[in-house]
Amino acid sequence: MYISKGSVGEFRSQLYLAYDIKYITKEKFEKMLKKASEISKMLSGLIKYLKI
């Protein structure tokens, strides 16, 4: 799960790059960034839950 969380972080970095070079629109960037953040939060919650 930690690897998955790191992959989400890497995806976010690539997402910023794609937006900066105008490869994706602002709307697409914001939509995918929101989804990536939600996934990261879900993974954090699952990691925390399984540590108990």
CHARMM-style PDB file with segment names, atoms N, HN, CA, C and O in Angstrom:
ATOM      1  N   MET     1       0.812  -1.192   0.000  1.00  0.00      PROA
ATOM      2  CA  MET     1       0.000   0.000   0.000  1.00  0.00      PROA
ATOM      3  C   MET     1       0.855   1.255   0.000  1.00  0.00      PROA
ATOM      4  O   MET     1       0.473   2.282  -0.562  1.00  0.00      PROA
ATOM      5  N   TYR     2       2.017   1.163   0.637  1.00  0.00      PROA
ATOM      6  HN  TYR     2       2.327   0.329   1.093  1.00  0.00      PROA
ATOM      7  CA  TYR     2       2.908   2.321   0.618  1.00  0.00      PROA
ATOM      8  C   TYR     2       3.427   2.583  -0.795  1.00  0.00      PROA
ATOM      9  O   TYR     2       3.613   3.733  -1.193  1.00  0.00      PROA
ATOM     10  N   ILE     3       3.657   1.511  -1.543  1.00  0.00      PROA
ATOM     11  HN  ILE     3       3.506   0.577  -1.220  1.00  0.00      PROA
ATOM     12  CA  ILE     3       4.101   1.670  -2.928  1.00  0.00      PROA
ATOM     13  C   ILE     3       2.983   2.318  -3.744  1.00  0.00      PROA
ATOM     14  O   ILE     3       3.246   3.185  -4.578  1.00  0.00      PROA
ATOM     15  N   SER     4       1.759   1.908  -3.512  1.00  0.00      PROA
ATOM     16  HN  SER     4       1.546   1.204  -2.835  1.00  0.00      PROA
ATOM     17  CA  SER     4       0.616   2.497  -4.214  1.00  0.00      PROA
ATOM     18  C   SER     4       0.488   3.975  -3.894  1.00  0.00      PROA
ATOM     19  O   SER     4       0.216   4.787  -4.778  1.00  0.00      PROA
ATOM     20  N   LYS     5       0.682   4.322  -2.639  1.00  0.00      PROA
ATOM     21  HN  LYS     5       0.903   3.662  -1.920  1.00  0.00      PROA
ATOM     22  CA  LYS     5       0.606   5.732  -2.233  1.00  0.00      PROA
ATOM     23  C   LYS     5       1.710   6.540  -2.914  1.00  0.00      PROA
ATOM     24  O   LYS     5       1.481   7.672  -3.340  1.00  0.00      PROA
ATOM     25  N   GLY     6       2.891   5.965  -3.013  1.00  0.00      PROA
ATOM     26  HN  GLY     6       3.077   5.046  -2.666  1.00  0.00      PROA
ATOM     27  CA  GLY     6       3.985   6.633  -3.710  1.00  0.00      PROA
ATOM     28  C   GLY     6       3.694   6.797  -5.194  1.00  0.00      PROA
ATOM     29  O   GLY     6       4.059   7.801  -5.805  1.00  0.00      PROA
ATOM     30  N   SER     7       3.037   5.804  -5.760  1.00  0.00      PROA
ATOM     31  HN  SER     7       2.740   4.988  -5.264  1.00  0.00      PROA
ATOM     32  CA  SER     7       2.674   5.879  -7.179  1.00  0.00      PROA
ATOM     33  C   SER     7       1.664   6.997  -7.432  1.00  0.00      PROA
ATOM     34  O   SER     7       1.720   7.664  -8.465  1.00  0.00      PROA
ATOM     35  N   VAL     8       0.761   7.198  -6.511  1.00  0.00      PROA
ATOM     36  HN  VAL     8       0.715   6.657  -5.672  1.00  0.00      PROA
ATOM     37  CA  VAL     8      -0.197   8.302  -6.641  1.00  0.00      PROA
ATOM     38  C   VAL     8       0.561   9.642  -6.608  1.00  0.00      PROA
ATOM     39  O   VAL     8       0.243  10.559  -7.365  1.00  0.00      PROA
ATOM     40  N   GLY     9       1.542   9.741  -5.743  1.00  0.00      PROA
ATOM     41  HN  GLY     9       1.800   8.996  -5.128  1.00  0.00      PROA
ATOM     42  CA  GLY     9       2.354  10.953  -5.685  1.00  0.00      PROA
ATOM     43  C   GLY     9       3.115  11.184  -6.984  1.00  0.00      PROA
ATOM     44  O   GLY     9       3.222  12.314  -7.462  1.00  0.00      PROA
ATOM     45  N   GLU    10       3.634  10.119  -7.539  1.00  0.00      PROA
ATOM     46  HN  GLU    10       3.548   9.202  -7.151  1.00  0.00      PROA
ATOM     47  CA  GLU    10       4.343  10.219  -8.813  1.00  0.00      PROA
ATOM     48  C   GLU    10       3.379  10.635  -9.929  1.00  0.00      PROA
ATOM     49  O   GLU    10       3.725  11.440 -10.793  1.00  0.00      PROA
ATOM     50  N   PHE    11       2.174  10.079  -9.896  1.00  0.00      PROA
ATOM     51  HN  PHE    11       1.892   9.425  -9.193  1.00  0.00      PROA
ATOM     52  CA  PHE    11       1.168  10.448 -10.882  1.00  0.00      PROA
ATOM     53  C   PHE    11       0.849  11.939 -10.785  1.00  0.00      PROA
ATOM     54  O   PHE    11       0.707  12.616 -11.804  1.00  0.00      PROA
ATOM     55  N   ARG    12       0.739  12.444  -9.567  1.00  0.00      PROA
ATOM     56  HN  ARG    12       0.854  11.895  -8.739  1.00  0.00      PROA
ATOM     57  CA  ARG    12       0.455  13.871  -9.396  1.00  0.00      PROA
ATOM     58  C   ARG    12       1.559  14.735  -9.999  1.00  0.00      PROA
ATOM     59  O   ARG    12       1.283  15.755 -10.631  1.00  0.00      PROA
ATOM     60  N   SER    13       2.806  14.320  -9.800  1.00  0.00      PROA
ATOM     61  HN  SER    13       3.029  13.491  -9.287  1.00  0.00      PROA
ATOM     62  CA  SER    13       3.929  15.062 -10.389  1.00  0.00      PROA
ATOM     63  C   SER    13       3.826  15.079 -11.904  1.00  0.00      PROA
ATOM     64  O   SER    13       4.031  16.118 -12.532  1.00  0.00      PROA
ATOM     65  N   GLN    14       3.509  13.934 -12.493  1.00  0.00      PROA
ATOM     66  HN  GLN    14       3.343  13.090 -11.983  1.00  0.00      PROA
ATOM     67  CA  GLN    14       3.364  13.856 -13.942  1.00  0.00      PROA
ATOM     68  C   GLN    14       2.161  14.672 -14.426  1.00  0.00      PROA
ATOM     69  O   GLN    14       2.178  15.237 -15.519  1.00  0.00      PROA
ATOM     70  N   LEU    15       1.140  14.721 -13.608  1.00  0.00      PROA
ATOM     71  HN  LEU    15       1.126  14.262 -12.719  1.00  0.00      PROA
ATOM     72  CA  LEU    15      -0.046  15.501 -13.937  1.00  0.00      PROA
ATOM     73  C   LEU    15       0.287  16.991 -14.001  1.00  0.00      PROA
ATOM     74  O   LEU    15      -0.142  17.686 -14.922  1.00  0.00      PROA
ATOM     75  N   TYR    16       1.055  17.485 -13.019  1.00  0.00      PROA
ATOM     76  HN  TYR    16       1.404  16.921 -12.271  1.00  0.00      PROA
ATOM     77  CA  TYR    16       1.480  18.888 -13.040  1.00  0.00      PROA
ATOM     78  C   TYR    16       2.320  19.180 -14.278  1.00  0.00      PROA
ATOM     79  O   TYR    16       2.162  20.225 -14.909  1.00  0.00      PROA
ATOM     80  N   LEU    17       3.193  18.277 -14.615  1.00  0.00      PROA
ATOM     81  HN  LEU    17       3.322  17.428 -14.103  1.00  0.00      PROA
ATOM     82  CA  LEU    17       4.029  18.450 -15.799  1.00  0.00      PROA
ATOM     83  C   LEU    17       3.167  18.508 -17.063  1.00  0.00      PROA
ATOM     84  O   LEU    17       3.363  19.380 -17.909  1.00  0.00      PROA
ATOM     85  N   ALA    18       2.222  17.589 -17.190  1.00  0.00      PROA
ATOM     86  HN  ALA    18       2.063  16.880 -16.502  1.00  0.00      PROA
ATOM     87  CA  ALA    18       1.344  17.566 -18.362  1.00  0.00      PROA
ATOM     88  C   ALA    18       0.561  18.873 -18.486  1.00  0.00      PROA
ATOM     89  O   ALA    18       0.365  19.380 -19.590  1.00  0.00      PROA
ATOM     90  N   TYR    19       0.119  19.411 -17.363  1.00  0.00      PROA
ATOM     91  HN  TYR    19       0.279  18.999 -16.466  1.00  0.00      PROA
ATOM     92  CA  TYR    19      -0.615  20.682 -17.383  1.00  0.00      PROA
ATOM     93  C   TYR    19       0.317  21.843 -17.732  1.00  0.00      PROA
ATOM     94  O   TYR    19      -0.051  22.720 -18.514  1.00  0.00      PROA
ATOM     95  N   ASP    20       1.500  21.851 -17.167  1.00  0.00      PROA
ATOM     96  HN  ASP    20       1.799  21.138 -16.532  1.00  0.00      PROA
ATOM     97  CA  ASP    20       2.453  22.932 -17.425  1.00  0.00      PROA
ATOM     98  C   ASP    20       2.848  23.035 -18.893  1.00  0.00      PROA
ATOM     99  O   ASP    20       3.052  24.135 -19.407  1.00  0.00      PROA
ATOM    100  N   ILE    21       2.955  21.896 -19.565  1.00  0.00      PROA
ATOM    101  HN  ILE    21       2.789  21.003 -19.148  1.00  0.00      PROA
ATOM    102  CA  ILE    21       3.344  21.934 -20.979  1.00  0.00      PROA
ATOM    103  C   ILE    21       2.114  21.953 -21.896  1.00  0.00      PROA
ATOM    104  O   ILE    21       2.219  21.732 -23.102  1.00  0.00      PROA
ATOM    105  N   LYS    22       0.942  22.224 -21.293  1.00  0.00      PROA
ATOM    106  HN  LYS    22       0.857  22.404 -20.313  1.00  0.00      PROA
ATOM    107  CA  LYS    22      -0.315  22.359 -22.037  1.00  0.00      PROA
ATOM    108  C   LYS    22      -0.745  21.077 -22.753  1.00  0.00      PROA
ATOM    109  O   LYS    22      -1.405  21.135 -23.790  1.00  0.00      PROA
ATOM    110  N   TYR    23      -0.374  19.934 -22.204  1.00  0.00      PROA
ATOM    111  HN  TYR    23       0.162  19.888 -21.361  1.00  0.00      PROA
ATOM    112  CA  TYR    23      -0.772  18.647 -22.778  1.00  0.00      PROA
ATOM    113  C   TYR    23      -2.214  18.314 -22.410  1.00  0.00      PROA
ATOM    114  O   TYR    23      -2.906  17.621 -23.155  1.00  0.00      PROA
ATOM    115  N   ILE    24      -2.671  18.818 -21.239  1.00  0.00      PROA
ATOM    116  HN  ILE    24      -2.108  19.381 -20.634  1.00  0.00      PROA
ATOM    117  CA  ILE    24      -4.055  18.622 -20.802  1.00  0.00      PROA
ATOM    118  C   ILE    24      -4.653  19.973 -20.431  1.00  0.00      PROA
ATOM    119  O   ILE    24      -3.934  20.922 -20.120  1.00  0.00      PROA
ATOM    120  N   THR    25      -5.977  20.043 -20.469  1.00  0.00      PROA
ATOM    121  HN  THR    25      -6.562  19.272 -20.722  1.00  0.00      PROA
ATOM    122  CA  THR    25      -6.676  21.282 -20.128  1.00  0.00      PROA
ATOM    123  C   THR    25      -6.730  21.461 -18.609  1.00  0.00      PROA
ATOM    124  O   THR    25      -6.480  20.532 -17.841  1.00  0.00      PROA
ATOM    125  N   LYS    26      -7.061  22.676 -18.210  1.00  0.00      PROA
ATOM    126  HN  LYS    26      -7.263  23.431 -18.834  1.00  0.00      PROA
ATOM    127  CA  LYS    26      -7.179  22.970 -16.783  1.00  0.00      PROA
ATOM    128  C   LYS    26      -8.285  22.126 -16.150  1.00  0.00      PROA
ATOM    129  O   LYS    26      -8.138  21.641 -15.028  1.00  0.00      PROA
ATOM    130  N   GLU    27      -9.389  21.955 -16.871  1.00  0.00      PROA
ATOM    131  HN  GLU    27      -9.509  22.349 -17.782  1.00  0.00      PROA
ATOM    132  CA  GLU    27     -10.511  21.177 -16.349  1.00  0.00      PROA
ATOM    133  C   GLU    27     -10.103  19.720 -16.119  1.00  0.00      PROA
ATOM    134  O   GLU    27     -10.398  19.138 -15.075  1.00  0.00      PROA
ATOM    135  N   LYS    28      -9.425  19.144 -17.106  1.00  0.00      PROA
ATOM    136  HN  LYS    28      -9.185  19.616 -17.954  1.00  0.00      PROA
ATOM    137  CA  LYS    28      -8.973  17.752 -16.980  1.00  0.00      PROA
ATOM    138  C   LYS    28      -7.959  17.630 -15.833  1.00  0.00      PROA
ATOM    139  O   LYS    28      -8.005  16.678 -15.053  1.00  0.00      PROA
ATOM    140  N   PHE    29      -7.041  18.609 -15.740  1.00  0.00      PROA
ATOM    141  HN  PHE    29      -7.003  19.382 -16.373  1.00  0.00      PROA
ATOM    142  CA  PHE    29      -6.045  18.616 -14.667  1.00  0.00      PROA
ATOM    143  C   PHE    29      -6.718  18.620 -13.299  1.00  0.00      PROA
ATOM    144  O   PHE    29      -6.384  17.817 -12.428  1.00  0.00      PROA
ATOM    145  N   GLU    30      -7.664  19.529 -13.122  1.00  0.00      PROA
ATOM    146  HN  GLU    30      -7.935  20.181 -13.829  1.00  0.00      PROA
ATOM    147  CA  GLU    30      -8.337  19.647 -11.824  1.00  0.00      PROA
ATOM    148  C   GLU    30      -9.128  18.389 -11.481  1.00  0.00      PROA
ATOM    149  O   GLU    30      -9.138  17.953 -10.330  1.00  0.00      PROA
ATOM    150  N   LYS    31      -9.789  17.808 -12.477  1.00  0.00      PROA
ATOM    151  HN  LYS    31      -9.781  18.162 -13.412  1.00  0.00      PROA
ATOM    152  CA  LYS    31     -10.573  16.593 -12.249  1.00  0.00      PROA
ATOM    153  C   LYS    31      -9.669  15.432 -11.828  1.00  0.00      PROA
ATOM    154  O   LYS    31      -9.964  14.722 -10.867  1.00  0.00      PROA
ATOM    155  N   MET    32      -8.573  15.247 -12.552  1.00  0.00      PROA
ATOM    156  HN  MET    32      -8.333  15.824 -13.333  1.00  0.00      PROA
ATOM    157  CA  MET    32      -7.679  14.125 -12.232  1.00  0.00      PROA
ATOM    158  C   MET    32      -6.923  14.374 -10.932  1.00  0.00      PROA
ATOM    159  O   MET    32      -6.658  13.428 -10.191  1.00  0.00      PROA
ATOM    160  N   LEU    33      -6.573  15.618 -10.639  1.00  0.00      PROA
ATOM    161  HN  LEU    33      -6.789  16.387 -11.241  1.00  0.00      PROA
ATOM    162  CA  LEU    33      -5.891  15.934  -9.385  1.00  0.00      PROA
ATOM    163  C   LEU    33      -6.808  15.643  -8.194  1.00  0.00      PROA
ATOM    164  O   LEU    33      -6.364  15.122  -7.171  1.00  0.00      PROA
ATOM    165  N   LYS    34      -8.075  15.980  -8.336  1.00  0.00      PROA
ATOM    166  HN  LYS    34      -8.436  16.404  -9.166  1.00  0.00      PROA
ATOM    167  CA  LYS    34      -9.038  15.706  -7.269  1.00  0.00      PROA
ATOM    168  C   LYS    34      -9.157  14.200  -7.035  1.00  0.00      PROA
ATOM    169  O   LYS    34      -9.162  13.746  -5.890  1.00  0.00      PROA
ATOM    170  N   LYS    35      -9.253  13.429  -8.115  1.00  0.00      PROA
ATOM    171  HN  LYS    35      -9.249  13.798  -9.045  1.00  0.00      PROA
ATOM    172  CA  LYS    35      -9.361  11.974  -7.977  1.00  0.00      PROA
ATOM    173  C   LYS    35      -8.096  11.385  -7.350  1.00  0.00      PROA
ATOM    174  O   LYS    35      -8.175  10.489  -6.509  1.00  0.00      PROA
ATOM    175  N   ALA    36      -6.933  11.888  -7.759  1.00  0.00      PROA
ATOM    176  HN  ALA    36      -6.869  12.615  -8.442  1.00  0.00      PROA
ATOM    177  CA  ALA    36      -5.679  11.399  -7.194  1.00  0.00      PROA
ATOM    178  C   ALA    36      -5.618  11.693  -5.693  1.00  0.00      PROA
ATOM    179  O   ALA    36      -5.162  10.860  -4.909  1.00  0.00      PROA
ATOM    180  N   SER    37      -6.076  12.873  -5.304  1.00  0.00      PROA
ATOM    181  HN  SER    37      -6.446  13.549  -5.941  1.00  0.00      PROA
ATOM    182  CA  SER    37      -6.088  13.227  -3.880  1.00  0.00      PROA
ATOM    183  C   SER    37      -7.021  12.324  -3.091  1.00  0.00      PROA
ATOM    184  O   SER    37      -6.699  11.905  -1.980  1.00  0.00      PROA
ATOM    185  N   GLU    38      -8.188  12.025  -3.675  1.00  0.00      PROA
ATOM    186  HN  GLU    38      -8.449  12.366  -4.578  1.00  0.00      PROA
ATOM    187  CA  GLU    38      -9.137  11.135  -3.008  1.00  0.00      PROA
ATOM    188  C   GLU    38      -8.546   9.735  -2.829  1.00  0.00      PROA
ATOM    189  O   GLU    38      -8.688   9.123  -1.770  1.00  0.00      PROA
ATOM    190  N   ILE    39      -7.894   9.244  -3.856  1.00  0.00      PROA
ATOM    191  HN  ILE    39      -7.779   9.741  -4.716  1.00  0.00      PROA
ATOM    192  CA  ILE    39      -7.269   7.917  -3.777  1.00  0.00      PROA
ATOM    193  C   ILE    39      -6.180   7.900  -2.717  1.00  0.00      PROA
ATOM    194  O   ILE    39      -6.068   6.943  -1.952  1.00  0.00      PROA
ATOM    195  N   SER    40      -5.376   8.958  -2.670  1.00  0.00      PROA
ATOM    196  HN  SER    40      -5.467   9.736  -3.292  1.00  0.00      PROA
ATOM    197  CA  SER    40      -4.313   9.048  -1.679  1.00  0.00      PROA
ATOM    198  C   SER    40      -4.890   9.036  -0.257  1.00  0.00      PROA
ATOM    199  O   SER    40      -4.354   8.375   0.633  1.00  0.00      PROA
ATOM    200  N   LYS    41      -5.973   9.764  -0.060  1.00  0.00      PROA
ATOM    201  HN  LYS    41      -6.409  10.301  -0.783  1.00  0.00      PROA
ATOM    202  CA  LYS    41      -6.622   9.793   1.259  1.00  0.00      PROA
ATOM    203  C   LYS    41      -7.189   8.420   1.627  1.00  0.00      PROA
ATOM    204  O   LYS    41      -7.090   7.987   2.776  1.00  0.00      PROA
ATOM    205  N   MET    42      -7.784   7.741   0.642  1.00  0.00      PROA
ATOM    206  HN  MET    42      -7.864   8.092  -0.290  1.00  0.00      PROA
ATOM    207  CA  MET    42      -8.324   6.403   0.910  1.00  0.00      PROA
ATOM    208  C   MET    42      -7.210   5.436   1.288  1.00  0.00      PROA
ATOM    209  O   MET    42      -7.362   4.637   2.212  1.00  0.00      PROA
ATOM    210  N   LEU    43      -6.090   5.509   0.572  1.00  0.00      PROA
ATOM    211  HN  LEU    43      -5.967   6.158  -0.178  1.00  0.00      PROA
ATOM    212  CA  LEU    43      -4.957   4.640   0.902  1.00  0.00      PROA
ATOM    213  C   LEU    43      -4.424   4.942   2.293  1.00  0.00      PROA
ATOM    214  O   LEU    43      -4.099   4.026   3.049  1.00  0.00      PROA
ATOM    215  N   SER    44      -4.332   6.233   2.634  1.00  0.00      PROA
ATOM    216  HN  SER    44      -4.595   6.977   2.019  1.00  0.00      PROA
ATOM    217  CA  SER    44      -3.856   6.611   3.972  1.00  0.00      PROA
ATOM    218  C   SER    44      -4.773   6.038   5.044  1.00  0.00      PROA
ATOM    219  O   SER    44      -4.306   5.511   6.054  1.00  0.00      PROA
ATOM    220  N   GLY    45      -6.075   6.144   4.820  1.00  0.00      PROA
ATOM    221  HN  GLY    45      -6.454   6.572   4.000  1.00  0.00      PROA
ATOM    222  CA  GLY    45      -7.045   5.606   5.771  1.00  0.00      PROA
ATOM    223  C   GLY    45      -6.915   4.096   5.906  1.00  0.00      PROA
ATOM    224  O   GLY    45      -6.978   3.564   7.014  1.00  0.00      PROA
ATOM    225  N   LEU    46      -6.736   3.412   4.803  1.00  0.00      PROA
ATOM    226  HN  LEU    46      -6.685   3.844   3.902  1.00  0.00      PROA
ATOM    227  CA  LEU    46      -6.592   1.961   4.849  1.00  0.00      PROA
ATOM    228  C   LEU    46      -5.308   1.546   5.569  1.00  0.00      PROA
ATOM    229  O   LEU    46      -5.301   0.599   6.355  1.00  0.00      PROA
ATOM    230  N   ILE    47      -4.227   2.267   5.286  1.00  0.00      PROA
ATOM    231  HN  ILE    47      -4.233   3.036   4.648  1.00  0.00      PROA
ATOM    232  CA  ILE    47      -2.958   1.984   5.968  1.00  0.00      PROA
ATOM    233  C   ILE    47      -3.117   2.183   7.469  1.00  0.00      PROA
ATOM    234  O   ILE    47      -2.674   1.356   8.266  1.00  0.00      PROA
ATOM    235  N   LYS    48      -3.752   3.284   7.846  1.00  0.00      PROA
ATOM    236  HN  LYS    48      -4.112   3.956   7.198  1.00  0.00      PROA
ATOM    237  CA  LYS    48      -3.955   3.574   9.269  1.00  0.00      PROA
ATOM    238  C   LYS    48      -4.839   2.502   9.916  1.00  0.00      PROA
ATOM    239  O   LYS    48      -4.567   2.064  11.034  1.00  0.00      PROA
ATOM    240  N   TYR    49      -5.885   2.086   9.221  1.00  0.00      PROA
ATOM    241  HN  TYR    49      -6.107   2.442   8.313  1.00  0.00      PROA
ATOM    242  CA  TYR    49      -6.796   1.082   9.739  1.00  0.00      PROA
ATOM    243  C   TYR    49      -6.075  -0.252   9.952  1.00  0.00      PROA
ATOM    244  O   TYR    49      -6.279  -0.906  10.975  1.00  0.00      PROA
ATOM    245  N   LEU    50      -5.259  -0.648   9.025  1.00  0.00      PROA
ATOM    246  HN  LEU    50      -5.093  -0.117   8.194  1.00  0.00      PROA
ATOM    247  CA  LEU    50      -4.604  -1.943   9.112  1.00  0.00      PROA
ATOM    248  C   LEU    50      -3.473  -1.961  10.146  1.00  0.00      PROA
ATOM    249  O   LEU    50      -3.045  -3.035  10.569  1.00  0.00      PROA
ATOM    250  N   LYS    51      -2.992  -0.803  10.550  1.00  0.00      PROA
ATOM    251  HN  LYS    51      -3.339   0.070  10.206  1.00  0.00      PROA
ATOM    252  CA  LYS    51      -1.951  -0.756  11.595  1.00  0.00      PROA
ATOM    253  C   LYS    51      -2.516  -1.045  12.980  1.00  0.00      PROA
ATOM    254  O   LYS    51      -1.763  -1.405  13.886  1.00  0.00      PROA
ATOM    255  N   ILE    52      -3.798  -0.898  13.160  1.00  0.00      PROA
ATOM    256  HN  ILE    52      -4.409  -0.605  12.424  1.00  0.00      PROA
ATOM    257  CA  ILE    52      -4.430  -1.089  14.467  1.00  0.00      PROA
ATOM    258  C   ILE    52      -4.490  -2.545  14.836  1.00  0.00      PROA
ATOM    259  OT1 ILE    52      -4.992  -2.891  15.906  1.00  0.00      PROA
TER     260      ILE     52
END
